[in-house]
Structures are given as C-alpha cells and as structure tokens.
Amino acid sequence: MSKRDYYEVLGVSRTVTEVELKSSFRKLAMQHHPDKNPGDKEAEIKFKEINEAYQILSDGQKRAAYDRFGHQAFENGGGGGPGGGADFSDFMSDIFDSFFGDARRAGPRGANGRERGADLRYNLEIGLEEAFAGKNSTIHVPTSVSCEACSGTGAKPGSKSRQCPTCGGHGRVRANQGFFSVERTCPTCSGRGEIIDDPCKNCQGAGRVTRERTLSVNIPAGVEDGTRIRLAGEGEAGLRGGPAGDLYIFLSIKPHAIFQRDGADLFCRVPIGLVSAALGGEIEVPTLSGEQARVKIPEGTQTGKQFRIKGKGMSVLRSRDVGDLYIQVVVETPQKLTARQRELLEEFERESSQNTHPETAGFFGRVKEFLGGLGGTA
C-alpha cells in the first residue's frame, strides 16, 4: 500500500510555513489521539501517519529531501518518522525518554546547576548503658571534601571557568520534537553551565578530594536499635562547589550481659538459692544507672516469679519518662553437696508433706487420676 503525500496528510500546501505546519499538526493530533478514540484502530493509524508526516516536514533537511525525492528519500534505512514501521508505544517511549532520560542519568542539582554531593551512611554500635544515658561520640568518616587548593571551583588557582557556549550558562538546552518542546541537560558542560579549560591539579577539576573527617555526634538518651541520626551537610561534597549531601548515622545496640530490653522496660534474670527461695529474704540487683535496688523475696518463691521495680528501666527518647525494671528469679538447685548437707536434705525430705510441695502433690494427683481413667476404659 503506497503512502499518502505528507502535505496531504497534514492538510497543508507545499508552501506552508513552520507556524502553520505546527498549528495543523496539533489540531489533527488532538483529533485522532488514541486516548480520545479508545479502541478505534483507524484513528490510531491516522495518528501514526500524522506524526510521521510532521516529523519529516518539521525538519528543514528532511523536508528538503522529501520535496525533491518524495518517500524514496527515507526508504531502505534513509530515515523516517516515528510511524515508519515503528509501534506507537515505541514512539511515546522515545518522547518520555527525551523528557526524563537526562534527569534519570544526572544526579540532583541545585538552582545554579551544580551537582549536590551524595548522602553517606555510617554504622555506629553503642552499649546499652550509652543508649540509656546518651553520649557524645567521635567518629572518623572517609568522604569527599571541598578542594582547598581551588576553593571547590575545580579550576587551577589563578584561572577561571568560562561560560558554556552551548547552553549560555544555563546548563540546559531546548529541542523541538513534534509539538513537544524538550529541555535536557547540556551535553557540553553536563549541566554545570561552565567549562574549565585549566583544571586544578590537586583535584583534577572535580573541586573535591577524599579525606578522613573527624565529627562529633550527640546521641540522645533513650535511642533504640536502628535509630537514625542525620547530620545535615556532612555528607559528600558536591562537584565544583555544589552543595554537600547529608550524613546518616545508623545506631545498633550491643547485647548486654545482664539486661534484656523491650521498649522502655528492662528484664533481668536473677538466680537465688534454694534456702532463700524457701525462707524468703532480700536481694540486691543492679540498675543501668549504676545504683543497687533491693528486692524483697517472699517465703516460698518459685522459679519464674517476677518483681517490678518502677522507674528503673530505660530512658524514653525525647521524654522525661523512664520505663520499669522487671526481675525474674530462678531458683538454683544446689550442687556438689557435702555429706552433712546431703544428710540434712534427706532429713528434710523425710519430714516433707503435701503441704510442703503443693504443686508437686497436685501434679502427681492429676497424673494418678489420668492413668486411673485410662485403666477404667480398657
């Protein structure tokens, strides 16, 4: 099937001006756009045909070639519009890439086109005592800093950069694609708006060098595992005087030998002797503040019994509140008995009754009842 004349497709004469051509194209493109004609294959074909015609006639060189040779100028790889054998979605993908491709490839830039430095992450491990009380910590971070030799400009001391001739110092250039006006990063200066002819030898024109920096970090009381602290402007320096990124410090808390943490509360397992559990008494337990707390153990205390000490837990971040400390006792069975100790325990066992060990008596009573029930059904 032969192609229609491009001028006929757009409804214009061969003497049409650029303004008239664009006006006619916009009107027809809106009329036959697939979004306005869902499911209409004929409208989609016309839309492709309109785009193909405009891509050729809106380009001065391609229009001259078409006026002289017709469609043959673009056959066998000679060029053509986005409708020449290409799918409409491919064409729109190219348009999308024209809008956003440079932005995806380039880093974030400030209003003056200077590229912002990257954000950095630093992992810092602290103890539970430090998380409880807070601390000032000194860290050493290898990062890019502004070059002192050229003051971050990237140009050799005594020389200056010059305005980019391609973009006129804007860092962006415009190009027309159909009825779209596309702005993209200047390929000559990479969006910086200036060109350095004589780069600084210390930083090779980057405006920054790698150094190890020593920083002080204030860790507030009550931080939890995974807390993130942001130090604005302490990240990597930007290229050629661009703004610096931020430094993010991620905290992890080392396991403690005595305490386990659950939010604002602390838990501590404390072993007590058999006699203390049976007769009762008092024990002293440590707290994260460094003080000792006294806990009264009632007579007949069993393993797993918990005691709460109010206000002796963890600090709460950005608050004056403090959690609680929970003491869980574990009754320890004596080992390596002497002959006299064994004799006393055997005597105690002979004198024991169900009242002495009510839980034991109750459990074996239930076992006896259970086994009796099984025997009765056999």
C-alpha positions in Angstrom: 0.0 0.0 0.0 1.5 3.3 -1.1 1.9 6.1 1.4 -0.1 9.3 1.2 1.6 12.6 0.5 2.8 14.1 3.7 1.4 17.5 2.9 -2.0 15.9 2.1 -1.9 14.0 5.4 -1.5 17.3 7.3 -3.9 19.2 5.1 -1.4 21.9 4.1 0.1 23.2 0.9 3.8 22.8 -0.1 4.4 26.4 0.7 3.2 26.1 4.3 5.1 28.0 7.0 6.6 26.4 10.1 3.9 28.1 12.3 1.1 26.9 10.0 2.5 23.4 9.9 2.7 23.1 13.7 -0.8 24.5 14.1 -2.3 22.0 11.7 -0.4 19.1 13.2 -1.6 20.0 16.8 -5.2 20.1 15.6 -5.1 16.8 13.8 -3.0 15.1 16.6 -5.6 16.1 19.2 -8.5 15.0 16.9 -7.1 11.5 16.3 -5.2 10.8 19.5 -5.8 7.2 20.7 -6.8 8.4 24.2 -9.7 10.3 22.6 -10.6 7.4 20.4 -10.2 4.3 22.5 -10.5 1.0 20.5 -10.6 2.9 17.2 -7.9 1.3 15.1 -8.4 3.7 12.2 -7.8 6.7 14.5 -4.6 5.1 15.7 -3.4 4.5 12.2 -4.1 8.1 11.3 -2.4 9.4 14.4 0.8 7.4 13.4 0.5 8.8 9.9 0.2 12.4 11.1 3.2 12.0 13.4 5.3 10.5 10.7 4.4 13.3 8.3 5.2 16.0 10.8 8.5 14.5 11.9 9.6 14.8 8.3 8.2 18.2 7.3 9.1 19.9 10.6 12.8 19.1 10.0 14.3 21.5 7.4 16.8 19.0 5.9 14.3 16.1 5.8 11.6 18.4 4.3 14.0 19.4 1.5 14.9 15.8 0.8 11.2 14.9 0.7 10.3 17.8 -1.6 13.0 16.5 -4.0 12.7 12.7 -3.8 9.4 12.0 -2.1 9.0 8.9 0.1 12.0 7.3 -1.6 14.3 9.6 0.3 13.5 7.7 3.5 13.2 4.1 2.3 15.9 1.4 2.9 17.1 3.0 6.1 17.1 6.5 4.8 15.2 7.8 7.8 11.7 8.5 8.6 9.2 9.5 11.2 8.1 7.5 14.2 5.3 5.9 12.3 7.6 4.4 9.7 7.3 0.8 10.8 7.7 1.6 14.5 5.0 0.9 17.0 3.2 4.0 18.5 4.2 2.9 22.0 7.9 2.9 21.0 7.5 6.5 19.8 5.9 7.6 23.0 8.7 5.8 24.9 11.2 7.9 23.0 9.3 11.0 23.9 9.2 10.0 27.5 13.0 9.3 27.5 13.5 12.8 26.0 11.7 14.3 28.9 13.1 12.2 31.7 16.2 10.4 30.4 18.7 13.0 31.4 17.1 13.5 34.7 17.5 9.8 35.5 21.1 9.8 34.4 22.1 13.0 36.2 22.4 13.5 39.9 20.4 16.1 41.9 21.4 19.6 41.1 20.9 23.0 42.8 19.3 26.0 41.2 22.7 27.0 39.8 23.2 23.6 38.1 25.9 22.5 40.5 25.6 18.8 41.4 24.8 18.0 45.0 27.1 15.6 46.9 25.9 12.1 47.8 24.4 11.2 51.1 26.6 8.9 53.3 25.8 6.2 55.8 27.8 5.4 58.9 27.1 2.4 61.2 27.8 3.1 64.9 27.5 0.4 67.6 26.9 1.6 71.2 26.3 -0.1 74.5 23.0 -0.3 76.4 24.4 2.0 79.1 25.2 4.6 76.4 21.7 4.3 75.0 20.3 4.8 78.5 22.3 7.8 79.4 23.2 9.3 76.0 26.7 10.4 75.0 28.8 12.4 72.7 30.7 10.2 70.3 33.6 11.0 68.0 33.6 9.3 64.6 36.0 9.2 61.7 34.4 9.3 58.3 36.3 9.0 54.9 34.5 11.3 52.5 34.9 13.8 49.7 35.5 17.4 50.9 35.9 20.7 49.0 39.4 21.1 47.5 41.3 23.8 49.4 43.6 24.5 46.5 40.9 25.7 44.2 38.3 26.5 46.8 36.0 23.9 45.3 35.8 25.6 41.8 37.8 22.8 40.0 39.8 25.5 38.2 43.5 25.9 38.6 44.3 28.7 41.1 44.6 31.9 39.3 42.4 30.8 36.4 38.6 30.9 36.0 36.0 28.7 34.3 34.1 30.2 31.3 30.5 30.1 30.4 29.4 27.1 28.3 28.9 28.3 24.7 26.3 25.6 24.0 23.8 26.5 26.7 24.9 30.0 27.6 25.5 29.1 31.2 22.0 27.6 31.9 23.1 24.0 32.0 20.0 23.0 29.9 19.3 23.1 26.2 15.9 23.0 24.3 15.0 21.0 21.3 11.7 20.6 19.5 10.2 17.1 19.0 6.9 17.3 17.2 4.7 19.6 19.2 6.8 18.9 22.3 9.5 21.4 23.4 12.0 19.2 25.2 14.6 20.6 27.7 17.5 18.4 28.5 20.9 18.5 30.2 23.6 20.3 28.1 25.9 17.7 26.6 28.8 20.0 26.5 29.0 21.0 30.2 27.0 18.2 31.7 24.5 20.7 33.2 27.1 22.8 35.0 26.8 25.8 32.8 30.5 26.4 32.7 33.6 24.8 31.2 37.0 24.5 32.9 39.9 24.9 30.4 42.7 24.7 33.0 41.6 22.2 35.8 43.1 22.2 39.3 45.9 19.6 39.6 45.0 18.8 43.2 41.5 17.6 42.4 41.7 17.1 38.6 38.9 19.6 38.1 36.4 17.9 40.4 36.5 20.6 43.0 36.7 17.9 45.8 39.2 15.5 47.3 38.9 12.4 49.6 39.8 13.0 53.2 39.0 11.4 56.6 36.9 13.7 58.7 36.5 13.7 62.5 33.0 14.5 63.6 31.3 14.7 67.0 27.9 13.1 67.3 25.4 13.8 70.1 23.5 10.6 70.9 20.4 11.4 73.0 19.3 9.2 75.9 16.7 6.6 75.1 17.7 5.8 71.5 16.7 2.3 70.2 18.3 -0.2 67.9 18.1 1.2 64.3 17.7 4.8 65.3 18.9 7.2 62.5 20.7 10.4 63.2 21.0 13.0 60.4 23.9 15.4 60.2 22.9 17.9 57.5 25.7 19.0 55.1 28.2 16.5 56.5 28.0 14.1 53.6 30.0 14.1 50.4 31.0 17.5 48.9 29.3 18.5 45.7 31.1 18.7 42.4 32.8 22.1 41.7 31.3 23.9 44.6 27.9 22.1 44.7 26.1 21.7 48.0 27.2 18.8 50.2 25.0 15.8 50.9 24.0 14.6 54.4 25.5 12.0 56.7 23.1 9.5 58.2 24.3 7.6 61.3 22.5 4.3 62.0 22.8 3.1 65.6 22.9 -0.5 66.7 23.0 -1.5 70.4 25.2 -4.3 71.6 23.6 -7.2 73.6 24.0 -6.7 77.3 25.4 -9.3 79.7 22.8 -8.7 82.3 19.8 -6.9 80.9 17.4 -7.5 78.0 15.4 -4.6 76.6 11.8 -4.4 75.5 11.0 -0.8 74.5 11.3 1.2 77.7 11.4 -1.8 80.0 14.3 -3.9 81.1 14.3 -7.5 82.2 16.9 -9.3 84.3 17.1 -13.0 85.4 18.4 -13.3 88.9 19.4 -16.8 90.4 18.6 -17.3 94.1 19.4 -20.2 96.4 17.0 -22.9 97.4 17.0 -21.7 101.0 16.4 -18.1 100.1 13.5 -19.1 98.0 12.0 -21.3 100.7 12.6 -19.0 103.7 12.4 -15.6 101.9 14.6 -12.6 102.3 16.1 -9.7 100.3 18.4 -9.5 97.3 20.3 -6.6 95.7 20.1 -6.2 91.9 22.0 -3.7 89.7 20.3 -1.0 87.6 21.6 0.8 84.4 22.1 4.0 86.4 24.7 2.2 88.4 22.7 2.1 91.6 21.7 -1.1 93.5 18.0 -1.8 94.1 16.7 -4.1 96.9 14.0 -6.7 96.1 12.1 -8.5 98.8 11.7 -12.2 98.2 8.6 -13.7 99.9 8.7 -17.1 101.5 8.1 -20.0 99.1 9.1 -18.1 95.9 9.1 -20.3 92.8 11.2 -20.1 89.6 9.7 -17.6 87.1 8.3 -15.2 89.7 8.6 -11.6 88.5 9.1 -8.5 90.6 8.7 -5.0 89.2 10.9 -2.1 90.1 9.2 1.1 88.9 11.2 3.8 87.2 14.4 1.7 86.9 14.1 0.8 83.2 15.3 2.6 80.0 15.1 6.3 79.3 12.4 7.3 76.8 13.7 9.3 73.8 12.9 13.0 73.9 10.9 12.5 77.1 11.5 12.6 80.9 9.7 9.2 81.3 11.6 6.1 82.3 10.5 2.5 81.9 10.4 -0.2 84.6 12.9 -3.0 85.6 11.5 -6.5 85.9 13.4 -9.0 88.0 12.7 -12.7 87.2 14.0 -15.1 89.8 15.4 -18.5 89.0 15.7 -21.0 92.0 19.0 -22.7 91.8 19.4 -26.3 92.8 22.5 -26.8 95.0 25.3 -28.9 93.5 28.4 -30.7 94.9 26.8 -31.3 98.3 28.9 -32.3 101.3 27.9 -35.4 103.4 26.4 -33.2 106.1 24.4 -31.2 103.5 23.1 -34.3 101.9 22.1 -35.7 105.3 20.2 -32.5 106.2 18.3 -32.6 102.8 17.4 -36.3 103.2 16.1 -35.5 106.7 14.1 -32.6 105.2 12.7 -34.9 102.6 11.5 -37.4 105.2 9.8 -34.6 107.1 8.2 -33.2 104.0 4.5 -33.5 103.3 2.0 -32.5 100.6 1.7 -29.1 102.2 5.5 -28.6 101.8 5.3 -29.2 98.0 1.7 -28.4 97.0 2.4 -28.1 93.2 4.2 -31.4 93.1 1.4 -33.1 95.1 -1.2 -31.6 92.8 0.6 -32.6 89.6 1.0 -36.3 90.6 -2.5 -36.4 91.9 -3.8 -35.4 88.4 -1.4 -38.0 86.8 -2.9 -40.7 89.0 -6.4 -39.6 88.1 -5.5 -39.6 84.4 -4.0 -43.1 84.5 -6.9 -44.4 86.5 -9.3 -43.2 83.8 -7.3 -45.0 81.1 -7.4 -48.2 83.1 -11.2 -47.9 83.6 -11.8 -47.7 79.8 -9.6 -50.6 78.8 
